[in-house]
C-alpha cells in the first residue's frame, strides 16, 4: 500500500490504531484519547487527516475520511466511513 509522505510512520501508526486496524483487518472504531494535546495528532488535524473534540478531561482525536482512505483503502465511501 502506498502511503502519503505527508505523514510520518508514527502518525500512520496512530491513525491505524484509532481505526482499530492494528487489531483488525477492517476499521471498527474511530477515536484516540489523550489527556493532553498531542503534537502528532495536532499536525494530522492541520493536514485534515484527523479532527479533535475537547472533552472535560481530555482530547479525543478522530481520523477523517481522508485519514481512513490513507491507511485503509482509497475507495472508502463516506457512508462506510460514517458507519464506523
Phi and psi restraints in degrees (value plus and minus 20) as a CYANA .aco file:
   2 UNK   PHI    -103.1   -63.1
   2 UNK   PSI     105.9   145.9
   3 UNK   PHI    -136.0   -96.0
   3 UNK   PSI     120.0   160.0
   4 UNK   PHI     -79.2   -39.2
   4 UNK   PSI     129.6   169.6
   5 UNK   PHI    -103.6   -63.6
   5 UNK   PSI     -22.1    17.9
   6 UNK   PHI     -85.0   -45.0
   6 UNK   PSI     -45.0    -5.0
   7 UNK   PHI    -134.2   -94.2
   7 UNK   PSI     127.2   167.2
   8 UNK   PHI    -100.3   -60.3
   8 UNK   PSI     144.5   184.5
   9 UNK   PHI     -79.3   -39.3
   9 UNK   PSI     -57.0   -17.0
  10 UNK   PHI     -83.4   -43.4
  10 UNK   PSI     -63.2   -23.2
  11 UNK   PHI     -85.6   -45.6
  11 UNK   PSI     -61.0   -21.0
  12 UNK   PHI     -80.1   -40.1
  12 UNK   PSI     -62.9   -22.9
  13 UNK   PHI     -81.8   -41.8
  13 UNK   PSI     -59.7   -19.7
  14 UNK   PHI     -85.6   -45.6
  14 UNK   PSI     -62.0   -22.0
  15 UNK   PHI     -83.7   -43.7
  15 UNK   PSI     -65.6   -25.6
  16 UNK   PHI     -79.2   -39.2
  16 UNK   PSI     -61.8   -21.8
  17 UNK   PHI     -84.5   -44.5
  17 UNK   PSI     -62.5   -22.5
  18 UNK   PHI     -78.5   -38.5
  18 UNK   PSI     -58.0   -18.0
  19 UNK   PHI    -105.1   -65.1
  19 UNK   PSI     -23.6    16.4
  20 UNK   PHI      61.2   101.2
  20 UNK   PSI      -6.8    33.2
  21 UNK   PHI     -97.1   -57.1
  21 UNK   PSI     -25.9    14.1
  22 UNK   PHI    -105.9   -65.9
  22 UNK   PSI     -29.6    10.4
  23 UNK   PHI    -137.1   -97.1
  23 UNK   PSI     -35.2     4.8
  24 UNK   PHI    -163.9  -123.9
  24 UNK   PSI     137.3   177.3
  25 UNK   PHI    -100.1   -60.1
  25 UNK   PSI     -38.2     1.8
  26 UNK   PHI    -142.2  -102.2
  26 UNK   PSI     124.7   164.7
  27 UNK   PHI     -85.7   -45.7
  27 UNK   PSI     117.5   157.5
  28 UNK   PHI    -152.4  -112.4
  28 UNK   PSI     -19.4    20.6
  29 UNK   PHI    -172.5  -132.5
  29 UNK   PSI     154.1   194.1
  30 UNK   PHI    -175.9  -135.9
  30 UNK   PSI      54.5    94.5
  31 UNK   PHI    -182.2  -142.2
  31 UNK   PSI     136.7   176.7
  32 UNK   PHI    -168.2  -128.2
  32 UNK   PSI      92.4   132.4
  33 UNK   PHI    -111.6   -71.6
  33 UNK   PSI     116.8   156.8
  34 UNK   PHI    -153.8  -113.8
  34 UNK   PSI     121.5   161.5
  35 UNK   PHI     -98.4   -58.4
  35 UNK   PSI     -36.2     3.8
  36 UNK   PHI    -163.2  -123.2
  36 UNK   PSI     145.2   185.2
  37 UNK   PHI     -77.1   -37.1
  37 UNK   PSI     125.1   165.1
  38 UNK   PHI    -140.0  -100.0
  38 UNK   PSI     102.7   142.7
  39 UNK   PHI     -80.0   -40.0
  39 UNK   PSI     -58.4   -18.4
  40 UNK   PHI     -83.9   -43.9
  40 UNK   PSI     -66.3   -26.3
  41 UNK   PHI     -88.1   -48.1
  41 UNK   PSI     -58.5   -18.5
  42 UNK   PHI     -80.1   -40.1
  42 UNK   PSI     -60.4   -20.4
  43 UNK   PHI     -84.5   -44.5
  43 UNK   PSI     -61.5   -21.5
  44 UNK   PHI     -85.7   -45.7
  44 UNK   PSI     -53.6   -13.6
  45 UNK   PHI     -84.7   -44.7
  45 UNK   PSI     -63.9   -23.9
  46 UNK   PHI     -81.0   -41.0
  46 UNK   PSI     -54.5   -14.5
  47 UNK   PHI    -108.7   -68.7
  47 UNK   PSI     -17.0    23.0
  48 UNK   PHI      48.7    88.7
  48 UNK   PSI       5.6    45.6
  49 UNK   PHI    -110.9   -70.9
  49 UNK   PSI     -31.0     9.0
  50 UNK   PHI    -173.6  -133.6
  50 UNK   PSI     147.5   187.5
  51 UNK   PHI    -150.4  -110.4
  51 UNK   PSI     146.5   186.5
  52 UNK   PHI    -150.4  -110.4
  52 UNK   PSI     120.6   160.6
  53 UNK   PHI    -144.4  -104.4
  53 UNK   PSI     110.1   150.1
  54 UNK   PHI    -115.6   -75.6
  54 UNK   PSI     101.4   141.4
  55 UNK   PHI    -123.4   -83.4
  55 UNK   PSI     155.5   195.5
  56 UNK   PHI     -78.4   -38.4
  56 UNK   PSI     -53.9   -13.9
  57 UNK   PHI    -139.0   -99.0
  57 UNK   PSI      -6.7    33.3
  58 UNK   PHI     153.1   193.1
  58 UNK   PSI    -181.3  -141.3
  59 UNK   PHI    -146.6  -106.6
  59 UNK   PSI     110.6   150.6
  60 UNK   PHI    -133.7   -93.7
  60 UNK   PSI      92.9   132.9
  61 UNK   PHI    -115.6   -75.6
  61 UNK   PSI     122.3   162.3
  62 UNK   PHI    -151.1  -111.1
  62 UNK   PSI     123.2   163.2
  63 UNK   PHI     -92.7   -52.7
  63 UNK   PSI     128.5   168.5
  64 UNK   PHI    -112.6   -72.6
  64 UNK   PSI     154.9   194.9
  65 UNK   PHI     -78.7   -38.7
  65 UNK   PSI     -61.3   -21.3
  66 UNK   PHI     -79.5   -39.5
  66 UNK   PSI     -60.8   -20.8
  67 UNK   PHI     -85.0   -45.0
  67 UNK   PSI     -63.6   -23.6
  68 UNK   PHI     -84.6   -44.6
  68 UNK   PSI     -61.4   -21.4
  69 UNK   PHI     -84.1   -44.1
  69 UNK   PSI     -47.2    -7.2
  70 UNK   PHI     -94.9   -54.9
  70 UNK   PSI     -62.6   -22.6
  71 UNK   PHI    -120.9   -80.9
  71 UNK   PSI     -27.6    12.4
  72 UNK   PHI    -140.0  -100.0
  72 UNK   PSI    -102.7   -62.7
  73 UNK   PHI    -162.2  -122.2
  73 UNK   PSI     122.5   162.5
  74 UNK   PHI     -86.7   -46.7
  74 UNK   PSI     -49.2    -9.2
  75 UNK   PHI    -117.0   -77.0
  75 UNK   PSI       1.4    41.4
  76 UNK   PHI     -84.6   -44.6
  76 UNK   PSI     112.0   152.0
  77 UNK   PHI    -105.6   -65.6
  77 UNK   PSI     139.3   179.3
  78 UNK   PHI     -80.6   -40.6
  78 UNK   PSI     -58.9   -18.9
  79 UNK   PHI     -80.6   -40.6
  79 UNK   PSI     -65.4   -25.4
  80 UNK   PHI     -82.3   -42.3
  80 UNK   PSI     -65.6   -25.6
  81 UNK   PHI     -77.9   -37.9
  81 UNK   PSI     -65.0   -25.0
  82 UNK   PHI     -90.8   -50.8
  82 UNK   PSI     -38.2     1.8
  83 UNK   PHI    -102.9   -62.9
  83 UNK   PSI     -29.7    10.3
